[in-house]
Amino acid sequence: MKVLVVDDMAAMRHVMMNMLRHVGFEHLDEAVDGFQALSMLKNTSYDLVITDLNMPKMDGQQLLKSIRNDQKLKDTPVIMVTCESDKQKVQQALLEKVSGFILKPFNLQTLEKQLSRLREAV
């Protein structure tokens, strides 16, 4: 399974990637914002996108909307990682058909639970 991790904070990307490696994912790429991620998604096939909600240039919400509006990418599972407490932003992500949410701070078990839930849905 090929996973794209999107976050503007390098430390957060590395934590997420280390957790993913720990649970058996080997094919991992990273992007610093939604704009870079969208470019990568158009050139490489990914099985899952894990993105932060709040980022410069293109945030996770805009990335999710772009993915869902692209015929080639629309079925790509997207997990949103956020510390956002704004219910309106969370509701908007749900309307855009986000595949799952992980609230910061989180641990390995939280990540595994979301990944397991996604696998069961397939």
Secondary structure, 3 states (H helix, E strand, C coil): CEEEEECCCHHHHHHHHHHHHHCCCCEEEEECCHHHHHHHHHHCCCCEEEEECCCCCCCHHHHHHHHHCCCCCCCCCEEEEECCCCHHHHHHHHHCCCCEEEECCCCHHHHHHHHHHHHHHC
